[in-house]
């Protein structure tokens, strides 16, 4: 967090490419573009950039009120999924002699290029711009040096012929604005690499590329499937009445699991005012979806074990390989979030499986409570993340 003297120094440095000033308190588009540009850090400073709200372009403080609502709106940029991959940023208020300002401090991303609504925003001196193809290539090459997450590791057995160009074309059309695609003259390999699905240096797909567009996903990533078992009773010793190993590209896996949730979820009724009874499912479907998406997004894809989805007569158990990641622990998982697979997380947001980052468990808890189900039960260690959902009491 900057001191008042440091903020004054930044305000006075009118030529810096690490500072943007604005007096607007409502221009979310401008805020997001600034955050995206600082996260991309095209000059390669490897130092944070600063959006200062409440100051004119000439560095003078406007003296506008910095409200808690403004700070909350600025902070929401981190998790609303408009800027992807998720930026690392802090938002705080600094009191100066001339008045207050809000500071958005943005760290350089280890996963460039960062996009806002499909566009790659950068800083060119003191002004902001959209990256051209050469600048985008610089950011992509920088990622290969910085990155450490498993989902962007190259898969040696997966040349471009192992990816579905149809699936990628559909995804690209959904993620990028039409004019961006129309102005794009890249090869398919270059287009895949720009979205972190292909490693141009090695000429093979990344883990995320295989998961999203792979023709034979399990051949390249053996643990990338979901084991679904439906039991008539309450123990694993019962013979399952439905079972499947669900694999394929991520969209296919999610669609099939959604269908199985709907097919197995019974619906009861309870009296309600008026002529119609209130329909109450054994489990709220969207709570199960949130938990399933969470498992697919955060699991350890280096492990050969699958995600396990076991449906008993009185509960559902989900278990995915990989314990809590980064700063998340069993004690703070409702308050903190960290992404083992940020590129997969970004793709799931673009595909509509995630509404907002960091709120999946909280949303599931609320849906369960509203439906009359008990709270979630967690079984977490360093190697696996388990959650049990109890059936609604009849």
C-alpha positions, 0 to 999 in steps of 0.5 A: 500500500502506497503512502501519501508521499508516494502517491504525490510522486506518482501524480507528479510524474506525468510521463510514467507508463505505470500511472493512469489518473481519472476523475470519473467514478462511474466509468467501469470500462475505463477502469477495466482497460487500465487494470488490463493494461497494467497487468500486461506490463508490456514494457516489462517493468515487473512492477505494479501499475496504478490507477488513481481515481480522483485526480486530473490528467495534470496530476491535480487532486479533484477533491471528489468524495471516495466512498466505500461503494466506489472502493467496492466497485473497483475491487469487483474488477478482480472477480467479475470475470471481465478481465482475464486471467484474474488480475492481482490487485489491491484497492485502497483510499489515500488521504492527501492534503488536497483531498482523497484519492482511490488507488488501484494497485495492479501487479504484472500478470504471470499469464499474459496476455491479459484480456478485457472483453477479448481485447489486449490492453497495453500501456504505450508511454503515458497512453493506453492502446490495444496490442497489435500482433507483434506486441501480443506475440511479445506477451505470449513469449514472456508467459512461457518464461514466467508461467508455473501453473500446470494447465499451461504446460505443454503436452508432448503427445498432443500436436495440433492435429489432436485438437478439434478446430471446430470446438476452438472456432466456436470458443474463439467466436464466443470469447473474442469480439467479431471485429477482433476475429475479423482483423486477425490473420494468425494461423490456427496454431498462433490463435490457440497460442494467443489464448494459452492453449498451444505452445508454439515453441514445442509445437504441441497443445497445452494441458488447457488446450487438450482439456477444452478441445482435445479429440482424445482427452484421456489418451493425453491426460489419463485422469481427466474424467469423472467417475459417476456412480449411483447407489440405491442405498447408503454404502459403497457395498451396494451394487450401483444402479448407474455408473459411467466414466464421463470423459471428453472435452470439458463442454461434453463432460459438463453437459453429460453431468448436468443431464445425469443430475437432472435425471437422478434428482427427485422432486417433492412438494410442500403446501404453499399459499394458493392452489399450487404446492411448492416444488422442492427437489432433493437437491437444488440443481444449481448448487450441485452444478456449482460444486461440480464446476468447482471440482473440475476447475480446481482439481489437480490434472497432473493426478491420474485419479478422476473426479468422483461423483457418488450419489447415495440415497441420502447424500452426494459425495464429490471428491477431486484430486488436489487439496487446497491451493495457494493461500486457501486452507480448510479453515478459510476456504469460504473467504479466500480463493486461489486458482490452480488452473487459471486458464481452465478457470478463465475458459469455464467463465467464458463458457458460462459455467462460472458467473463470478469467481470466488463465490461458488461455495457460498452460492451453493451453501445459500441454495442448499439452505433455501431448499432445506438441505443441511450445510455442506460437509468438507473432508480436505487434506493435502491431496484431495478435496471432498464435499458431502451434500446431504439430502433435504429432510422430507 
